Amino acid sequence: FLVLSHIIKYFGMLFLFRQVGIGAEVVPALELLGVYTVGLLMSLMPIVPAGLGAVELTYIWLIAGDDQALADLVAAATFTHRVFFWLLPILIGILPLMSWIRGGGGLSDLSTDQGFDPLSAPAEGDDR
């Protein structure tokens, strides 16, 4: 599922780059794939959650360089990519979470009142 997820995100980014006006003659699809891969590596830096900011800066730096007009388009595409593939799933996930909490679920279901305490020492002869 992880590979499929990254393939979908890459094609989403490719689509967004084309929609903001960055054509294939400016950034070919394979070049964008390379930049996307470097962005994934940058997201592993533990400076900020999900590499937020470091990935976008990588995209802008590698694609636009010092071309300010292209940098603005790349920033627009990467910001929109973050909204669709990072923020939107979080907002959509809040709905089932709220439904689960209001429906009687929640942290109360995870209590240790059911006879098993993971922090207690095992009884003598218990093979836990």
N, C-alpha and C positions, 0 to 999 in steps of 0.2 A: 504494500500500500504506500510505502514511503516513496518509492520510485515513481509510482503513478501520480502521487501528490506533487512531486517536483516537476514532472512532465506537464501536468495541468497548469501549475504556476508559471512555468516557462512560456507555454503557449498563451496564457493570459497576459504575460508581460509583453510578448511579441505583438499580440493584438492591440494592447494599449499604446505601445510605441508607434504602431502604424496609425492609430486613431488620433494621436496628438500631432501627427504630421511628420514623423521621422520615417522616411521611406527606406526601402531596401538598398537604395544606392548610397545612403548615408551610413546606415548600420545594417549590414547583412545579417540574416538569421543566425548563421554560425558564429559570427562575432558576438552577437547578443547572447548566445548560448555560453560562450567563453566568459563573458562578463558576468552572466548570471551565476556561473560556477564559482568565480572569484568572490562574488557577493555572498554566496553560501558559506564559503570559507571565512569571510569577514564576520558573518553572523555568529561564528563560534567564539568570538572574543567575548569574555565575560564582563565587559565594561558596562554594558546596558542590557536590559532584557530584550531578547530576540534580535540583538544587533541593531536595535532601532537607531537610525542616524548613520551608523558606520556603513551599513549596506547601501543606503541611498548615496552617501558621499562617494563610495566606491564606484557605483554606476555612473555618477556625474563625472568623476575624475577620469575614469577609463574611456568613457564614450565621448564626452564633450571636450575634455582638456581645457583650453582657454577660450573656446568659442562660447561667448555669453548667451547668444540666441539659442544655440543647441543645448546649452546647460539648462536653460529655462524649460525647454521642451522635455528633456530627460527628467528634470525634477517633477514636472507635472505628471509624467507617466509613472514614475516610481511612487509618488505620493498616492496616485489613484490605485496603483497596484497594492500598496499597503492597506488602503481603505477596504478594497474588495477581498483581499486574502488574509488580513490580520484583524482589522477592527470589525468588519461585518460579521464574521463567524462568532466573535465574542458577543456581539450584541444579539445575534440570533440564539446563541447558547443560553443567554439569560432567561429567555422565555421558558424552555423546559425546566431550567433550574428553579425558577419561581413556582412553576406548576408542581414540581416535585416537593418543594418545601411546603407549599400550601396544602398539598394533598396528604400530609401526614408523614412524609419522608423527612429527610434532613438528618442532622447529626444525632438526633435522639435514637435513630435506628442503629447507630453504631456503638451504643453504650455497652458496657461490660456486665450488665445485669443478667445476662443469659447464661451465666455459669462459667464462662471462660474469661480469665483475666490474663492477657499476654504478658503482664509485668510480674505476675506472681511466680514464685519458685515452684518447679514441678514437685509433686508429692513423691515420696519414696516409692520406687517401683513404677512410676509413671514414665512412659517412653515418649513424652512430647518432645 
